[in-house]
Amino acid sequence: MIAMTATVWPVESLRALPLLAQNLRRHYEHILLFTDQMLVVVPKVGPVLVSDKCGRMRLDIVGESQAEIVKKIDGLEKALRSRLPGVRLRIEWDRSSTIPVPFR
């Protein structure tokens, strides 16, 4: 299993991340895990672990193959941008060394 972690932050507006989190909760099935963490089910992507980390959003996904991960990353980035039209988001992906607990 491959785990990837994204760090997301707005280029201009600091208010964008709370709006994004609110839109994810409003439009997708989700489970609140802690006050700063939720598991969101994004269509065509699957479950995404969303965490609030000091003014940045952290997203964790897992996949069985590199091809699956590439599809999930592309689908997730499109979903995020569609939830905040007109807001420029910076998204940086890194391979994670561990599988987050909700995916085990």
ROFIKE-364800 format. One line per field, with one value per atom (N, C-alpha, C): residue number from 1; residue in one letter; z, y, x. Coordinates in steps of 0.02 Angstrom, whole numbers. Example, Ala and Ser with C-alpha at 12.3 -4.5 7.8 and 13.67 -1.06 7.14 Angstrom:
k = [1|1|1|2|2|2]
r = [a|a|a|s|s|s]
c3 = [390|390|390|354|357|394]
c2 = [-284|-225|-165|-112|-53|2]
c1 = [660|615|660|642|684|645]
//
This chain:
k = [1|1|1|2|2|2|3|3|3|4|4|4|5|5|5|6|6|6|7|7|7|8|8|8|9|9|9|10|10|10|11|11|11|12|12|12|13|13|13|14|14|14|15|15|15|16|16|16|17|17|17|18|18|18|19|19|19|20|20|20|21|21|21|22|22|22|23|23|23|24|24|24|25|25|25|26|26|26|27|27|27|28|28|28|29|29|29|30|30|30|31|31|31|32|32|32|33|33|33|34|34|34|35|35|35|36|36|36|37|37|37|38|38|38|39|39|39|40|40|40|41|41|41|42|42|42|43|43|43|44|44|44|45|45|45|46|46|46|47|47|47|48|48|48|49|49|49|50|50|50|51|51|51|52|52|52|53|53|53|54|54|54|55|55|55|56|56|56|57|57|57|58|58|58|59|59|59|60|60|60|61|61|61|62|62|62|63|63|63|64|64|64|65|65|65|66|66|66|67|67|67|68|68|68|69|69|69|70|70|70|71|71|71|72|72|72|73|73|73|74|74|74|75|75|75|76|76|76|77|77|77|78|78|78|79|79|79|80|80|80|81|81|81|82|82|82|83|83|83|84|84|84|85|85|85|86|86|86|87|87|87|88|88|88|89|89|89|90|90|90|91|91|91|92|92|92|93|93|93|94|94|94|95|95|95|96|96|96|97|97|97|98|98|98|99|99|99|100|100|100|101|101|101|102|102|102|103|103|103|104|104|104]
r = [m|m|m|i|i|i|a|a|a|m|m|m|t|t|t|a|a|a|t|t|t|v|v|v|w|w|w|p|p|p|v|v|v|e|e|e|s|s|s|l|l|l|r|r|r|a|a|a|l|l|l|p|p|p|l|l|l|l|l|l|a|a|a|q|q|q|n|n|n|l|l|l|r|r|r|r|r|r|h|h|h|y|y|y|e|e|e|h|h|h|i|i|i|l|l|l|l|l|l|f|f|f|t|t|t|d|d|d|q|q|q|m|m|m|l|l|l|v|v|v|v|v|v|v|v|v|p|p|p|k|k|k|v|v|v|g|g|g|p|p|p|v|v|v|l|l|l|v|v|v|s|s|s|d|d|d|k|k|k|c|c|c|g|g|g|r|r|r|m|m|m|r|r|r|l|l|l|d|d|d|i|i|i|v|v|v|g|g|g|e|e|e|s|s|s|q|q|q|a|a|a|e|e|e|i|i|i|v|v|v|k|k|k|k|k|k|i|i|i|d|d|d|g|g|g|l|l|l|e|e|e|k|k|k|a|a|a|l|l|l|r|r|r|s|s|s|r|r|r|l|l|l|p|p|p|g|g|g|v|v|v|r|r|r|l|l|l|r|r|r|i|i|i|e|e|e|w|w|w|d|d|d|r|r|r|s|s|s|s|s|s|t|t|t|i|i|i|p|p|p|v|v|v|p|p|p|f|f|f|r|r|r]
c3 = [0|0|0|-38|-44|-9|33|67|42|28|7|52|65|106|68|69|37|90|79|119|74|97|57|94|58|87|31|48|-3|-18|-80|-101|-73|-73|-51|15|18|73|129|190|248|265|245|260|216|164|116|147|191|219|263|307|344|297|244|195|159|142|109|154|216|264|271|275|280|218|159|96|91|114|114|158|218|263|234|201|175|114|71|7|3|51|48|113|108|167|208|274|316|386|421|491|528|580|621|669|666|709|772|764|819|799|841|824|764|751|695|641|642|594|574|508|484|426|415|359|310|249|199|141|116|59|-3|-46|-107|-165|-203|-260|-308|-334|-381|-349|-285|-249|-192|-154|-96|-33|21|85|86|116|123|196|229|297|294|322|319|389|396|462|455|508|511|548|514|543|539|588|595|531|508|449|383|385|325|334|278|280|258|294|276|251|194|165|157|180|173|132|83|43|39|22|11|-52|-83|-143|-148|-190|-198|-248|-294|-345|-360|-394|-413|-460|-507|-554|-517|-467|-427|-389|-361|-324|-370|-430|-477|-493|-504|-517|-457|-398|-337|-326|-337|-329|-378|-440|-491|-473|-454|-436|-375|-325|-264|-276|-315|-331|-368|-415|-451|-404|-358|-310|-264|-240|-196|-233|-293|-331|-349|-360|-376|-315|-255|-194|-178|-206|-195|-262|-304|-370|-362|-401|-399|-346|-302|-250|-271|-272|-291|-230|-239|-186|-205|-157|-167|-135|-173|-150|-162|-109|-115|-89|-130|-113|-95|-45|-24|-9|-22|-4|72|103|175|194|249|270|309|333|371|344|355|336|395|384|439|471|534|573|543|520|493|431|397|337|351|412|428|436]
c2 = [-59|0|62|112|175|230|269|326|390|439|505|558|611|666|731|770|836|890|944|1004|1056|1085|1132|1198|1253|1318|1367|1418|1467|1514|1536|1583|1653|1674|1741|1744|1712|1722|1671|1695|1650|1619|1651|1626|1567|1552|1500|1430|1414|1346|1329|1373|1357|1349|1388|1381|1314|1294|1230|1173|1174|1122|1120|1178|1181|1152|1168|1142|1067|1040|968|934|962|933|937|992|1004|959|947|915|841|816|747|711|646|605|610|617|625|600|587|567|611|646|685|638|639|596|633|694|738|808|857|925|952|927|952|899|845|792|758|744|709|664|614|568|585|606|628|578|559|514|557|564|604|556|568|525|519|460|443|447|463|466|415|415|372|411|376|411|453|512|560|582|575|599|673|716|789|813|847|874|948|985|1056|1063|1090|1096|1168|1209|1277|1318|1330|1372|1337|1273|1232|1170|1142|1082|1024|969|908|857|826|775|711|655|591|544|510|461|398|342|280|247|207|170|107|62|-2|2|51|56|129|140|209|238|197|220|242|204|221|286|295|356|417|410|466|487|438|453|487|462|492|563|575|643|690|670|713|727|675|684|727|718|758|831|844|914|948|913|942|955|908|917|977|985|1041|1108|1111|1174|1190|1139|1151|1176|1161|1184|1256|1283|1353|1386|1396|1426|1496|1512|1578|1587|1538|1542|1498|1528|1489|1451|1386|1343|1317|1312|1279|1211|1159|1090|1056|1032|996|925|876|806|775|732|693|622|576|506|500|468|460|394|395|335|287|311|268|275|224|224|255|309|338|286|292|244|230|280|264|218|213|172|102|89|23|-29]
c1 = [42|0|45|25|62|22|55|23|54|12|34|3|41|18|25|-28|-26|-32|3|-5|-37|-92|-131|-135|-122|-133|-151|-190|-210|-153|-150|-98|-112|-176|-193|-231|-288|-335|-327|-318|-313|-380|-434|-502|-522|-483|-501|-502|-456|-453|-513|-535|-597|-657|-660|-714|-709|-648|-639|-660|-640|-660|-736|-767|-840|-873|-846|-874|-866|-809|-799|-851|-862|-912|-982|-997|-1064|-1080|-1030|-1044|-1025|-986|-964|-980|-990|-999|-934|-941|-882|-895|-840|-842|-792|-815|-769|-733|-667|-627|-605|-582|-562|-584|-572|-593|-555|-495|-455|-443|-484|-472|-538|-546|-605|-586|-626|-618|-674|-655|-703|-702|-760|-764|-778|-727|-733|-747|-801|-816|-757|-746|-692|-622|-619|-555|-556|-610|-615|-603|-586|-577|-513|-520|-465|-464|-407|-400|-380|-422|-412|-396|-339|-317|-302|-318|-301|-235|-185|-118|-93|-109|-82|-88|-147|-157|-147|-134|-128|-171|-192|-231|-187|-192|-155|-205|-189|-231|-191|-219|-185|-230|-199|-234|-190|-220|-184|-208|-165|-183|-141|-164|-130|-72|-74|-22|-7|48|66|14|-12|-63|-126|-146|-205|-194|-135|-118|-121|-94|-95|-167|-211|-282|-315|-299|-329|-304|-240|-213|-247|-252|-283|-356|-393|-464|-473|-430|-435|-419|-367|-350|-407|-438|-496|-554|-567|-621|-608|-547|-530|-540|-514|-520|-592|-633|-704|-742|-719|-752|-735|-681|-661|-645|-695|-680|-652|-602|-571|-518|-509|-458|-400|-341|-281|-255|-249|-224|-155|-112|-48|-52|-35|-40|27|58|122|113|132|126|193|192|251|229|273|259|267|219|220|254|290|326|282|224|179|107|69|-2|-41|-79|-118|-166|-176|-216|-284|-323|-390|-388|-331|-326|-298|-279|-249|-302]
//
